[in-house]
Each structure stands twice: as C-alpha cells, then as structure tokens.
Amino acid sequence: MKKIAIVGGGIGGLTTAIALQKEGFEVDIYEQASEMKAIGAGILLANNALQVFDRLGIANDLLSRGNKISKLYIAKPDLTPMNTTNLLAFEEKYGVNNITIHRADLQKVLLSNLGNARLHLQKRLHHFRENGQVTLQFEDGSEAMADLVLMADGMWSRGRNLLFGESQFRDPQQVCCRGVADFELPESMQNEFKELWGLGCRFGFGQINSKEVYWTAKMNIDRPIENYNRKVLLEIYKDFHPLVNQMIESTRMEMIHRTAIKDLTKLKTWHRGKVCLIGDAAHAMTPNMGQGASQSIEDALLISQCLKNYSTETAFSEFEKIRKRKVHKIVRTSWLLGRLGHVKTAFAERLRNGVMTLLPEAYNRGQVKFVFQLAEVSK
Ligand SMILES: Cc1cc2nc3c(=O)[nH]c(=O)nc-3n(C[C@H](O)[C@H](O)[C@H](O)COP(=O)(O)OP(=O)(O)OC[C@H]3O[C@@H](n4cnc5c(N)ncnc54)[C@H](O)[C@@H]3O)c2cc1C
C-alpha cells in the first residue's frame, strides 16, 4: 500500500488523513505547529461536510459537541428578515444537519479519529524533491520520504509556491472579526444562523453549544486591522439590534480574532508529478458562504476515493477535474456575496435589500442544493 505524506494538520489535512487511513493507506501528517491549538473561534459546517463526516463515522460525535442549524437567515440590522433558507428538506434527504461548533471541539474529534495515521509536530516544510518517491525537507533539517504528497498547508501554502511559484490573491478590502461569546440566544433562535446586513458591514451569529455563541463581524476596512477591538466593534454596530452589542460585550478580548479577507486567484492546475494541492492551498475562498472548510472536507473524501481507485497520476487528474467544477463556482459566488453584503451607499443598500427580499426561497434552495451535493468517483 502507498505511503502518503500530508503537509499541514488543519481541518483539511486531518480529515484527509482519517479518510486515507480508512482506505488502508499508510499516512504521515507533517504540521509546522509545536502543539495542536485550534484558533479562530467557531465554525459553521454545512450539510456537505457532515455527509463526509457521516461516511467517516464521526458525524454523531460532532453533532453531540456542536449545535444543529436548520435555518439560514439574511436580515436587516434590526433583525427584520429579508431572505431565509429552510434546511429541513436537506436534513431529511441526507440524514445529516448543518452544524455550528467550536473549532477546538472540531479539532478534538478529528485528532481522536486519526487511527493509524501519524501526526508529526514542528515539521515546517522547507523544500521537496522528486526522485521516484518524494523527499520532504523540513526547516529543522530533517527529511521524510513518501510515495506521494498532499499539500494541505492552507491559504499561504509553501507547497503551492514550491510547485507553481508565487500566487495571486484578490483583496476585497474587508476584514472579518470572529468571536465566541458566553451567551445564550433566545430559544426561537437557537437553531438558526443569522446574518444581519447593514451599510458596509454585516454581523452573523449562531449558538454553538448550550452556553456559547459564535459570531462574525465583517466590515469594509477603514483602519489598521489590529485596531478592530471590542470598543470599535461596539461603535460600528451600535445601530444594530441590541442582541449584537450584547454578544460583543459578552466576548472576552482574547476570544476576538481578526483576519483580512482574501481569496486565491484560480490556479491552472493543482498537481504536478507526485504532489497535489488540497483544501485552501488549492482554492482558498472568502468566508462569505461559510464553505471553505466544508470544501476542504469534500476534498478529503474525494482524494481518498480517487487514490483508492486509480494510479497516482490519474487520481490527481480526476480529483482536480471533479472538484474544480464545484469549487470554482463556490469561490465566485462567495466573492460576489461579499460585494453585495458590503455596498457603500444608502441607495445601493436599499436596492440590494429590495432584491434580497424578493428572492424566493425556492431560488435559495436551488443554490444550496448544488452546494450540498457531493461528487462521487465513477468506478
Ligand atoms: C474569517 C473566516 C471565517 C471562516 N468561517 C468558516 C466557516 O464558518 N465554515 C467553513 O466551512 N469555513 C470557514 N472558513 C474557512 C476555513 O477556515 C478554511 O477554509 C479551512 O480552515 C481550510 O482548511 P485547510 O486544512 O485547507 O487549511 P488550514 O486550516 O489553513 O490548515 C493549514 C495547516 O497547515 C499548516 N502549515 C502551514 N504551512 C506549513 C508548512 N510550511 N509546513 C507544515 N505545515 C504547515 C498550518 O499550521 C495549518 O495547521 C473561514 C475562514 C475565515 C478566514
């Protein structure tokens, strides 16, 4: 059986390791961090991700630590709904839910299901060379060999740069602050994820467990990113529904994370020789659809199926062909959603809100149907 190296122990790398070792591959994960600390608050995992986890036998564990989300809402700052998507039909069809979960809980579940896969910490990829097999060279001077390598080292992937040179990114000039508040939403909101759209800013939130709420505040950048502290956020969102300020106030400062939003310009190809990119390294997207991790998780299942069924070269080509069809559409839609969510004039805001209110739920369900449908390998 082939020996596979995965560079990067994030959500994509760990899920891929679980999927590959279940297929009987020998798997080593090389992660640059010296310990596995989950950063970045909570996360929304969509039905497509849960379908993958269901096949890997860990969906119930995740659901028991997270919270079921059955309705997505886009609303005005005062909570007046503009656009809703009921997810019940998809829950029935696929037998799994969308969930919100603390990133630390997601990571715990992934780490405890690695099976035979070995995780090596403090292994920061420096270089690699192909010589029949692939030799990875790490910054500490050590080396490791594998039959093939999956680069799951995220948006700023060193592996991608080594394969294809410097990458290009698109910059919408937006920032995303994320937090976990010690907070309980009213009963009627506990299984919904809401996003309130204002002028140049949005605020999304959902309960992640019985005592915590995950929120995201996305804004057009108008100051250095490190200056988006609690006081600034309270000022920006002061005219939003009082719940918003209550959530921000209930969040410890160290639980607020800031990220400048970017996405990766489409790559011509994701693989060369015995090395292939997966997850954000291949298709990092803006966080407007809450699909980045879910797409990495889909990659995990498909690459394991492809490697089980085909030679390495065919597996990489099939994987790329099948996944690109879906993921590029999601990258595009996510980008456009970000533009729409951050209009800069009151006139554009009124126009946008009018359109959002008129969109029928059947339209939303059509979009979601495409996103939730997993691609399979034809055997
Ligand atoms: C603000 C924000 C909110 C988001 N919200 C959601 C959401 O709600 N739902 C959703 O599905 N997605 C969301 N995402 C996207 C999601 O976080 C990413 O798509 C996902 O984490 C990608 O997983 P990955 O494993 O490909 O990369 P990463 O999670 O970035 O993991 C890469 C790993 O590689 C390691 N690494 C990096 N370089 C090296 C090296 N040279 N050598 C060895 N190891 C290395 C890193 O330490 C890291 O552990 C959000 C993103 C942002 C920015």
PDBQT file of the ligand as one rigid body, heavy atoms in Angstrom, charges set to zero:
ROOT
HETATM    1  C1  LIG A 401     -12.850  34.638   8.992  1.00  0.00    +0.000 C 
HETATM    2  C2  LIG A 401     -13.050  33.247   8.472  1.00  0.00    +0.000 A 
HETATM    3  C3  LIG A 401     -14.199  32.541   8.802  1.00  0.00    +0.000 A 
HETATM    4  C4  LIG A 401     -14.397  31.255   8.285  1.00  0.00    +0.000 A 
HETATM    5  N1  LIG A 401     -15.550  30.583   8.587  1.00  0.00    +0.000 NA
HETATM    6  C5  LIG A 401     -15.779  29.388   8.018  1.00  0.00    +0.000 A 
HETATM    7  C6  LIG A 401     -16.987  28.682   8.275  1.00  0.00    +0.000 A 
HETATM    8  O1  LIG A 401     -17.830  29.106   9.074  1.00  0.00    +0.000 OA
HETATM    9  N2  LIG A 401     -17.193  27.493   7.630  1.00  0.00    +0.000 N 
HETATM   10  C7  LIG A 401     -16.280  26.976   6.756  1.00  0.00    +0.000 A 
HETATM   11  O2  LIG A 401     -16.519  25.892   6.177  1.00  0.00    +0.000 OA
HETATM   12  N3  LIG A 401     -15.101  27.596   6.522  1.00  0.00    +0.000 NA
HETATM   13  C8  LIG A 401     -14.835  28.779   7.121  1.00  0.00    +0.000 A 
HETATM   14  N4  LIG A 401     -13.664  29.431   6.898  1.00  0.00    +0.000 N 
HETATM   15  C9  LIG A 401     -12.646  28.786   6.005  1.00  0.00    +0.000 C 
HETATM   16  C10 LIG A 401     -11.861  27.705   6.710  1.00  0.00    +0.000 C 
HETATM   17  O3  LIG A 401     -11.310  28.167   7.926  1.00  0.00    +0.000 OA
HETATM   18  C11 LIG A 401     -10.750  27.211   5.792  1.00  0.00    +0.000 C 
HETATM   19  O4  LIG A 401     -11.257  27.013   4.500  1.00  0.00    +0.000 OA
HETATM   20  C12 LIG A 401     -10.186  25.886   6.307  1.00  0.00    +0.000 C 
HETATM   21  O5  LIG A 401      -9.605  26.071   7.567  1.00  0.00    +0.000 OA
HETATM   22  C13 LIG A 401      -9.157  25.349   5.314  1.00  0.00    +0.000 C 
HETATM   23  O6  LIG A 401      -8.570  24.191   5.834  1.00  0.00    +0.000 OA
HETATM   24  P1  LIG A 401      -7.145  23.714   5.345  1.00  0.00    +0.000 P 
HETATM   25  O7  LIG A 401      -6.835  22.499   6.153  1.00  0.00    +0.000 OA
HETATM   26  O8  LIG A 401      -7.119  23.645   3.882  1.00  0.00    +0.000 OA
HETATM   27  O9  LIG A 401      -6.156  24.897   5.752  1.00  0.00    +0.000 OA
HETATM   28  P2  LIG A 401      -5.787  25.436   7.186  1.00  0.00    +0.000 P 
HETATM   29  O10 LIG A 401      -6.920  25.263   8.128  1.00  0.00    +0.000 OA
HETATM   30  O11 LIG A 401      -5.254  26.819   6.989  1.00  0.00    +0.000 OA
HETATM   31  O12 LIG A 401      -4.620  24.488   7.682  1.00  0.00    +0.000 OA
HETATM   32  C14 LIG A 401      -3.315  24.555   7.166  1.00  0.00    +0.000 C 
HETATM   33  C15 LIG A 401      -2.376  23.879   8.134  1.00  0.00    +0.000 C 
HETATM   34  O13 LIG A 401      -1.077  23.785   7.540  1.00  0.00    +0.000 OA
HETATM   35  C16 LIG A 401      -0.089  24.175   8.456  1.00  0.00    +0.000 C 
HETATM   36  N5  LIG A 401       1.050  24.685   7.684  1.00  0.00    +0.000 N 
HETATM   37  C17 LIG A 401       1.134  25.860   7.015  1.00  0.00    +0.000 A 
HETATM   38  N6  LIG A 401       2.345  25.962   6.404  1.00  0.00    +0.000 NA
HETATM   39  C18 LIG A 401       3.029  24.833   6.709  1.00  0.00    +0.000 A 
HETATM   40  C19 LIG A 401       4.333  24.357   6.361  1.00  0.00    +0.000 A 
HETATM   41  N7  LIG A 401       5.177  25.079   5.592  1.00  0.00    +0.000 N 
HETATM   42  N8  LIG A 401       4.713  23.140   6.817  1.00  0.00    +0.000 NA
HETATM   43  C20 LIG A 401       3.888  22.388   7.608  1.00  0.00    +0.000 A 
HETATM   44  N9  LIG A 401       2.647  22.806   7.968  1.00  0.00    +0.000 NA
HETATM   45  C21 LIG A 401       2.218  23.998   7.513  1.00  0.00    +0.000 A 
HETATM   46  C22 LIG A 401      -0.781  25.236   9.312  1.00  0.00    +0.000 C 
HETATM   47  O14 LIG A 401      -0.146  25.395  10.568  1.00  0.00    +0.000 OA
HETATM   48  C23 LIG A 401      -2.188  24.647   9.433  1.00  0.00    +0.000 C 
HETATM   49  O15 LIG A 401      -2.298  23.767  10.526  1.00  0.00    +0.000 OA
HETATM   50  C24 LIG A 401     -13.417  30.682   7.430  1.00  0.00    +0.000 A 
HETATM   51  C25 LIG A 401     -12.241  31.374   7.132  1.00  0.00    +0.000 A 
HETATM   52  C26 LIG A 401     -12.063  32.657   7.645  1.00  0.00    +0.000 A 
HETATM   53  C27 LIG A 401     -10.788  33.386   7.299  1.00  0.00    +0.000 C 
ENDROOT
TORSDOF 0
